C-alpha cells in the first residue's frame, strides 16, 4: 500500500470520527478539482462554488456510508455531480423529450478535434452550449457515464439521453468548425 493511499485512508477514518482537522485536510485535497467539475455543469463560478461546498457538506454528513469500494475522490466527485444536477433540475431546465421513432442515430461515428486545439477551447465550447446539451455532453464525454446512467440521474429516457447527446455534439461541431475538426 502506497503512503498516499494510507494517508487518505487515515484521513477518511478520522473524518468518520468527526475530526475537524481531517475534514479540512480532505476538503483541501479535493476542493479545487471538485470546483472544476462543478463549473462544467453550472456557468456561474459563484454557483459552482456553492454546489461544491454543499456537496462537501453532504460528504461529511454521509462519510459513514463510504465503504472504500471506489477512491474517496471518485465518491466525492459523484456527490458533486449529483449536487449540480439537482440544482439544474430545480432551475427547471427542460430536456427536450423526443419520441423513439424520431430518433435516427445518436452517435454518427467518432470525431476528433485536431491536436492543436487545446482542451480549454473544447471545454469552453461545451460550456457555451445550452444547459440541456451541456449536462449530457459532460456526463457522457467527460465523466464517462453511459446512457442508462444519464437517464437515471436526469430522470429522462435513454432515447432522450441519446438525442440530447447527438444534438449537443452537432452544436459543438458547429462551434469547433473554425478549428477544422477531423
N, C-alpha and C positions, 0 to 999 in steps of 0.2 A: 504494500500500500504506500503510495507516494505521500510525502509530507503535506502537500496541499490538500489531498483528499482527507487525510487525518485531521488537519486543521479545520476544514469545512465541516466534518462530522462533529467535531468538538463544538464548533460554533452553533450548529443546529441543535445539538443536545443541550447546550447552555440556553439557547432561545426557548426550548421546550420547558425550561425551568424558570422562564420569565426574567432571565438575566438581561438587564437593560444594556449593559456594555456589549454583550454578544449580539443583541438585536441591532445595535448601532453598527457593529462590525459587518453584519450580514447586509444591512442597508447600504453601507459604504461600498461593499464589494460589488453590489449589483445595481445600484440606483442609476448610474449613467447608461448602462446597457438597456435597462427597463424603460428609461425615459425615451431612448431612441426608438424602442419598439412602440411605445405609446404614440410617439409622433408620427409613426407610419399610419396610424388609424385616425388620429384627430389632428387637424391642421394647426390649431391654436396651441402654441407651446405652453401657455398657462393651463389650458385644459389638460394637455398631455401630462404636465407635472401633477395636476390634481389626480388624474387617473392612476399615475404611477404611485403616488402616495396613498391613495385609497386602496390600491392593490396591496401595498406593504402592510397596511392595517389588517387586511384580510389574511395576509401571510402569517402575521404574528398571532392573530386570533385563532387560526386553524393549523398552526405549526404541529400540533399533536397528531394531525392526520397525515403528516408527511411520513411515509414509510421507507423512503430511500430506494424506491423502485426505479426512479429516474434521478438525475442530479438535482440538487436544490435549485440551481439556476433554471433548469427546464421547468421545474414545478412552479417557480415564481413567474417565469415567462408566460405560462399557461394562464395564471391568475391575472396578469397584466392584460393579456389579450382579451380574456373574458370580461374584464372590467371595462375595457374600451368598447367592446361590442355591446355590452349592456348600456353604456352611455349613448352609443349611437342609436340603439333601439328606442331609448327613452326620447331621443330627439325626433323620433318618428320618421326615420329615414325609410322610405318605402322602396323595397326592392321590387322591381317590375316583375309581375307574375307573367308567365308565358305558358301556353299550352304545349304539351309534348309534340303535337302534330306540327307546330310552327317551328320546332327546333330542327335545324338541318344538321350541322356538325359543329360541336362545341369547340373542338380543337382541330384546326385545319393544318396541322403539322407544326413541327418545331420551327422556331425562328430565333435568330440571334441578332445581337447588335454588334457591330464591328468593334474590335478590341480598343480602338482609340476613343471610344465613347466611355466616359467614366461611369462608375456605379452611381455616383451622385446625380448625374444627368438623368439616368433611368429612374432613380428613386424620386427625383424632383418631378419628372413627368408623371409618374404614378400618383404622387401626392396632388397633382393638379387635376386629376380626374374627378368626376362626380363621386360622392361618397359611396353610392351603391356599387360602383365598379371597383373603386379603390380597396374597399374592405375585402371583397372576394379575391382580387388580384394579390393583395398582401397575404391573405390566408393560404392561397394556393401556391403562388410562385415563391414567396419569401419564407413563409412559415412551414410550408410543406404539407399542409392539410390536404386530404382528398375531398372529393365532392360530398361523400357521405358525412364526413366530419363537419364540413362547412354547412351543409344543410341542417344538421343537428344544432350547431352553435347559433346559426342565424334564424333558425325556425322557418326554413324555406324548404322547397323540394330540391332534390338533386338536379332535376332538369333546370330549375331556376338557377341553381349554382352554376351549372354549365353555361347557361345562356348569359349570365352576368359576366362570367369569365371571358366568353367569346366576345361579347360587346366591349368589355374593358380592354381586351387585347387589341381589338380593332381601333379603338380610340387611342390607345398607347402607340400603336403602329403609326397612326396619323401624326402624332406628336413627334415621333422619332424619325419620320421620313427625311428630315433635313440631314440626318446622320447616315442615310442610306443603309438601313439595317439589311442584313443578308437574309 
